[in-house]
Amino acid sequence: MNDNFFKNKKVLVTGHTGFKGAWLSYYLYLLGSKVMGISLKPSTNPSLFEILNLKNKIDNNYINILEKKKIEKRILRFKPDIIFHLAAQAIIKKSYDFPLETWKTNLLGTIHILEAIRKQKKKCHCVIITSDKCYKNFEKIKGYKEDDILGGIDPYSASKAATEIAFKSYFDCFLKDTKHRLVTARAGNVIGGGDWSQNRIIPDCVRAKSKNKKVKIRNPKASRPWQHVIEIINGYLKLAKKLNSNIKINGQSFNFGPKNSEIVAVNNILKNISINWPGFKWVKVGNIIKNETDLLVLNTNKVNKILNWKTRLKVDFAVKLTIEWYREFYENKKKNLTFIIDVTKNQILDYHKKFKI
Ligand SMILES: NC(=O)c1ccc[n+]([C@@H]2O[C@H](COP(=O)([O-])OP(=O)(O)OC[C@H]3O[C@@H](n4cnc5c(N)ncnc54)[C@H](O)[C@@H]3O)[C@@H](O)[C@H]2O)c1
């Protein structure tokens, strides 16, 4: 794939065994980067990391981000040009069950990465992935801007807001006058093939469909900023590239989200799944997650203007791509898995050819 900026660059991806991290690591691998991953072992079965055989494509390390010394040692030995920090406890429901683990992983884990960057002598550019959930949610229709109030009630959202505050503090106190450059990225609900997390809408739907069961839906009226994983990964890559050419964005945060017309309710997503996968059915159940919001909209003028990034795929098409991926997996999995690697590769190549980085 064509992009000289990433070719041969040393890139660290934390969270490479997870859903977005695996797509990002594979995209970078296709761009010719020297990728190193740091994460826990894959926690889902199936796992996109395993399916893509990333263990044999990149420098793979299973290290807990809370092991500060080990993390620092590994990073300082690798000397990354670029870091994408994605490792997190990323599920809201789980954050209620394991609040301490969530806080430690999300907040302290990020601080460990920032500490390693402080110690690295070679210039490093870093994109820290937080979330659209970092804003104090007033169900605002106009959309949150990057300088809106941070907040979050559940441990996941609050820990992501705290991560943003820790980032700003480290930047202002220790990093802004160094050769390193850093930003944070706040994205909304990401969909795409290869996610098997619990308590996320698409994985819950495809798991149920693969067993010919009805999926239980908590909040069909909730609207979310859905976007395809390739779009968001492309945005992170654009951000890292821009960090190199535009020092003015150093220390800033960026929202990544779809156009308002693409912010649709869970209901619409369900209808779309059933169009792309006949026989898919759902049933509404009581809301089991406390404090879940009905509306979450991001203002994305900043990324539109500075990065020339916007979502190019309509939400219907993003769902179609996603369901195509899962159907390939479930309907052909007894065959050799290399065909699903090809599906993943072709989805990335198609997007990259049209929209570049
Ligand atoms: N998927 C979404 O819709 C979405 C939306 C907004 C933000 N995000 C953020 O994007 C990032 C990636 O999300 P995802 O959906 O790929 O999550 P995921 O749960 O699929 O992957 C999480 C990754 O973090 C790693 N990790 C977790 N705890 C760790 C620890 N203690 N030490 C080392 N590694 C650890 C896991 O091993 C895994 O590789 C997260 O920071 C998440 O908060 C995701």
Ligand as a Chemical Component Dictionary entry (heavy atoms), coordinates in Angstrom:
data_LIG
# 
_chem_comp.id                   LIG 
_chem_comp.type                 NON-POLYMER 
_chem_comp.pdbx_formal_charge   0 
_chem_comp.three_letter_code    LIG 
# 
loop_
_chem_comp_atom.comp_id 
_chem_comp_atom.atom_id 
_chem_comp_atom.alt_atom_id 
_chem_comp_atom.type_symbol 
_chem_comp_atom.charge 
_chem_comp_atom.model_Cartn_x 
_chem_comp_atom.model_Cartn_y 
_chem_comp_atom.model_Cartn_z 
_chem_comp_atom.pdbx_ordinal 
LIG N1  N1  N 0  -14.720 0.062  20.281 1  
LIG C1  C1  C 0  -15.313 1.219  20.487 2  
LIG O1  O1  O 0  -16.473 1.417  20.076 3  
LIG C2  C2  C 0  -14.581 2.351  21.179 4  
LIG C3  C3  C 0  -15.201 3.615  21.244 5  
LIG C4  C4  C 0  -14.514 4.661  21.855 6  
LIG C5  C5  C 0  -13.245 4.441  22.367 7  
LIG N2  N2  N 1  -12.674 3.204  22.308 8  
LIG C6  C6  C 0  -11.323 3.061  22.855 9  
LIG O2  O2  O 0  -10.475 2.492  21.867 10 
LIG C7  C7  C 0  -9.511  1.638  22.476 11 
LIG C8  C8  C 0  -9.564  0.249  21.882 12 
LIG O3  O3  O 0  -10.876 -0.253 22.029 13 
LIG P1  P1  P 0  -11.279 -1.720 21.549 14 
LIG O4  O4  O 0  -12.690 -1.653 21.178 15 
LIG O5  O5  O -1 -10.288 -2.219 20.577 16 
LIG O6  O6  O 0  -11.139 -2.532 22.935 17 
LIG P2  P2  P 0  -10.812 -4.073 23.183 18 
LIG O7  O7  O 0  -11.434 -4.412 24.493 19 
LIG O8  O8  O 0  -11.176 -4.891 22.003 20 
LIG O9  O9  O 0  -9.229  -4.133 23.327 21 
LIG C9  C9  C 0  -8.577  -3.659 24.475 22 
LIG C10 C10 C 0  -7.099  -3.918 24.345 23 
LIG O10 O10 O 0  -6.452  -3.399 25.525 24 
LIG C11 C11 C 0  -5.612  -4.427 26.057 25 
LIG N3  N3  N 0  -5.539  -4.299 27.513 26 
LIG C12 C12 C 0  -6.567  -4.264 28.399 27 
LIG N4  N4  N 0  -6.075  -4.232 29.665 28 
LIG C13 C13 C 0  -4.719  -4.245 29.545 29 
LIG C14 C14 C 0  -3.654  -4.239 30.473 30 
LIG N5  N5  N 0  -3.857  -4.205 31.796 31 
LIG N6  N6  N 0  -2.383  -4.286 29.999 32 
LIG C15 C15 C 0  -2.140  -4.314 28.667 33 
LIG N7  N7  N 0  -3.111  -4.321 27.742 34 
LIG C16 C16 C 0  -4.378  -4.285 28.183 35 
LIG C17 C17 C 0  -6.277  -5.735 25.676 36 
LIG O11 O11 O 0  -5.340  -6.799 25.767 37 
LIG C18 C18 C 0  -6.724  -5.409 24.265 38 
LIG O12 O12 O 0  -5.632  -5.589 23.407 39 
LIG C19 C19 C 0  -9.795  1.691  23.970 40 
LIG O13 O13 O 0  -8.962  2.651  24.568 41 
LIG C20 C20 C 0  -11.241 2.102  24.039 42 
LIG O14 O14 O 0  -11.560 2.731  25.255 43 
LIG C21 C21 C 0  -13.323 2.158  21.728 44 
# 
loop_
_chem_comp_bond.comp_id 
_chem_comp_bond.atom_id_1 
_chem_comp_bond.atom_id_2 
_chem_comp_bond.value_order 
_chem_comp_bond.pdbx_ordinal 
LIG N1  C1  SING 1  
LIG C1  O1  DOUB 2  
LIG C1  C2  SING 3  
LIG C2  C3  SING 4  
LIG C2  C21 DOUB 5  
LIG C3  C4  DOUB 6  
LIG C4  C5  SING 7  
LIG C5  N2  DOUB 8  
LIG N2  C6  SING 9  
LIG N2  C21 SING 10 
LIG C6  O2  SING 11 
LIG C6  C20 SING 12 
LIG O2  C7  SING 13 
LIG C7  C8  SING 14 
LIG C7  C19 SING 15 
LIG C8  O3  SING 16 
LIG O3  P1  SING 17 
LIG P1  O4  DOUB 18 
LIG P1  O5  SING 19 
LIG P1  O6  SING 20 
LIG O6  P2  SING 21 
LIG P2  O7  DOUB 22 
LIG P2  O8  SING 23 
LIG P2  O9  SING 24 
LIG O9  C9  SING 25 
LIG C9  C10 SING 26 
LIG C10 O10 SING 27 
LIG C10 C18 SING 28 
LIG O10 C11 SING 29 
LIG C11 N3  SING 30 
LIG C11 C17 SING 31 
LIG N3  C12 SING 32 
LIG N3  C16 SING 33 
LIG C12 N4  DOUB 34 
LIG N4  C13 SING 35 
LIG C13 C14 SING 36 
LIG C13 C16 DOUB 37 
LIG C14 N5  SING 38 
LIG C14 N6  DOUB 39 
LIG N6  C15 SING 40 
LIG C15 N7  DOUB 41 
LIG N7  C16 SING 42 
LIG C17 O11 SING 43 
LIG C17 C18 SING 44 
LIG C18 O12 SING 45 
LIG C19 O13 SING 46 
LIG C19 C20 SING 47 
LIG C20 O14 SING 48 
# 
